[in-house]
Amino acid sequence: MVDRRKGRRGRAAAVVALLTAALGAPGCGGDSEPSAKTDSAGAVDATDSGGSTASWAQGYTVKLKFHGGEADGIELDLDRDLYAIPTAFSFGSTHYTMGEVGLAVADTFTVKLKNPAGREVPWLLEVGLNFGLVIGSSANPVHTDKAGSYPFSCSPPNIRIFFETLRYESTCDGLSGAIVIKDYANTTGGRMTGTFSGKLQAVFPNASPGSMCDADVNAKICKKPEIWAEIEGHYGFTLPEKNDGGG
């Protein structure tokens, strides 16, 4: 769960940031050199800029532009290498007992942005790609089972962004966008690659319990359409060893 530390900082000034973290690790595509500064706590300096890789062996790129709310006007351009962050991957059958296998990626870090006074402050950011079940069962049908285009909807695959006090998702009804899978895999060592683009909307999950696929619940949770974000990016993941523990 992300600690969004409400009320600790004022709204950041709008910036265009090119973030590059841990570039140059084995397997990264492209020839770019590291350009953004990363401190010991993993904070990326959003004031730096530099080249971007063309493809990823184990990571993703994402462009974000926020509209409405405290992040209004902020633009981020991120390159993230996940080789050194194996805990970002959730792959296996931890919560299932009939051979189902799920896949999700959640990358949490901070970005440094300038506030209206010109002082750099860290903002917490989480980027999540949830492919749902890549192997299903009679009790729990598969969500993502082949290459192709998966339009944004209430069910996986979906995208989630936490940015400080707000959460944005691709699960609200009527959003334009899709997650495209170019290379599909559901076993260790396989490659999952593709792109995504579209519109994410701020969600307020405490507004109503229940499934996002229930129209009434969806409307209550997605109650502020004026707060949203544009998203675009691509990803490339080599699937890790499965976690098959109970739970």
N, C-alpha and C positions, 0 to 999 in steps of 0.2 A: 504494500500500500504506500502510496506516495504521500510524504509529509509536505503539504503545500504552504505551511507557515503563514497563515492569513494575517494581514494587517502589519507585517513587519517592514514592508518597503512601499514606497510610492510607485506610481506607474512609470515604467521606463520610457525613455524617448524612443521614437520609431527609428530603426536602423535597418540597413541591409547587411547581413552578416554572412560571411563564408567561413564555415567551421570545418576544420580538418583535424581529426583525432587519430593518433597512432598510425599515421600513414607510413608505408615502407616496411610493414611486417611481412613475413613470408606469405606469398600467395596473393598479395594485393595486385589488382590490375593497374595498368598505367605506369607512368614514370614520374609522377609528381613527388616532390619532396615535402616533408612536413612544413606547415606554415603557421598554423594556429598554436598558441601556447597552452599547454595543459599543466595545471598545477598538481601537487601531490594528492589533492582531494578529487581530482578528475574534472576540474572546472575548465571549460574551454573559453579562451579569450575571443569574444565576438568582434573585437575591434581589428583583429588581424584578418588578412585575406590571402588567398593563394590558389594554386591549381587544384583541380578535382580529378579523381580517377574516372576512367571511362566505364569500368565494370568492377564488380566485386567478387572475390572468392568466398569471403565470409563477412558480409556487412551490407550496408545500404547507403543510399543518398536520399535526401528529402528536402524539398523546398516548401516553406510554409509562409503564408501571409494571413495575419489575423485581422478580423473585422469586428468591431464592437467590443464592449467589455474593457477590462484593464489593459489588455494586450493590443488594443486597437492600433493598427498601423505598423506593428512590428513585423519585419520580414526576416526569415532565417533560411540559410542555405547550408545544409549539413552533409558532411561526409563522415560516416562512422564505420570503423573497422572493429569487428567483434572477436577477432582471434584471441585477444587477451581477456575477453569477458565471456567465458563459457557459461556462466550462470544466467546470461541473457536468454538462453534457450530452454524451453520446456518441451520435451519430446518423449512420449511414452504413454503408459497406461496406469498412471498413479491412482486415478480415481475411478477406474473401470475394471471389470472382472470377466468380460466376455471377449477379450482379444482386441478391444478398441485401442486406437493409438491417436493421440492428439499432438498438435504442433502449434507452438506460439513463441514469439520472440518479444521480449520487453527490455528495452535499453533505457536506463535512467542515469542522468548526469546533470551538470549545471552549465549554463551559459552566462557569460559576463556581458552585461549591457549597461550603457550609460543612462543614468536617471536625469531628470530635468536640470539638476544642479551640476551635471557633468561628471558625477562620480560613478565609477564602475561598481555595479552590484550584481551578485549571482542570482539568477532565476533558475528554478528547478524545472527540468523537462524530462518527460518520459515518452518514448515512441514505442507503440505496441502494434505488432502484426499478429493477428490471431487467425490461423487457418482452420481452427476447429478440429474435428475428427478427420484424419486422413485415412484411417481404417475404421470402419464402423461395424455394427452387428445388427442382429434382428431387433434388439431392444433400443439401440442408439445408431440411427442411420448416419452414414458418412456425410461430411459437409463438403470436403474438397477431395475429389478423386481423379482428376485428370487436368491436363493443360487446357487453357481456355480463358475466357473473360468472365469474371464473376461480378455483376453489378452490385453496387452498395445496397445493403438490405439489413434487416433486423438480425439476421443469422450470419454465422461465419461463412466465408472469410470476411474479416472486418479490420478496421484500423481504429486505434485509440491514441489520443494525444492528451497528456497532462501537461499543462503549462501554468505553473504557480497555482492559483486558486481555482482554475477552471479545467474542465475535462471536455474534450471534443471527440465525437465518434462518427463513424460512417453508418450507424445503426438507425438514425432517425428516418421516418417515412419520407419519401419523395426527394431524397438527395441524389444529385447527379454524380456519377463517378463509378469507377470499377477497379478491382484488383485483377491484373492480368498475370497468369502463370504461363511462362514460356517453356520452362523445363520443370517437369513434375517428378516428385519422388516421395515415397513413404517408408523408406528403410534407411538404416544407418549407412552413411557414405554416399547416399544419393544426392543429387543436386536439385534444389528448388530455386528457380530464378524467375524474374519477371519485373513488372512495372505496376504503378498505381497512380491514379490522379482523380481529382474531383473535389467535392465540397464536404467538409466535416462540420457538424453543428454542436454547439455547447449542449451538454446534457446535465441533468440534475437528478441523479438516480434515487435520492432520498425522497423525491416528490411523490413517488408511487411505487409500492412493491409489485413484483410480478414480472412477466416476460415482456421484453421489448417487442415481441411479435404480436402482442395484444394491442389492438389499435388504441384503446383508451389509455393504456399504460404508456404507450409510445408518445401519445399526445401530451400527457402530463410531464413526462421526463424531458421531452424536447420542447419545452414551453417557451423558449426564447430564441426564435429563429433569427433574430437580429444579431446574435453573437455566433460567429462562424469563422471558419478558416479554409483557405485554399490550400490544397496539398498536391504535390507531384513528386515522383521519385522512382527509383528502381532498387532491386535487392538481388543478392546472390548468396545462398546458404548451402553449405554442405552439412547434411543432417548428422548430429552427434550420436553417441551411444544412447540407447533408450533407457529411460528410468521406468522400471516396471514394478516399483514398490507399491505396497498397498496403501490405502488412504482414502 
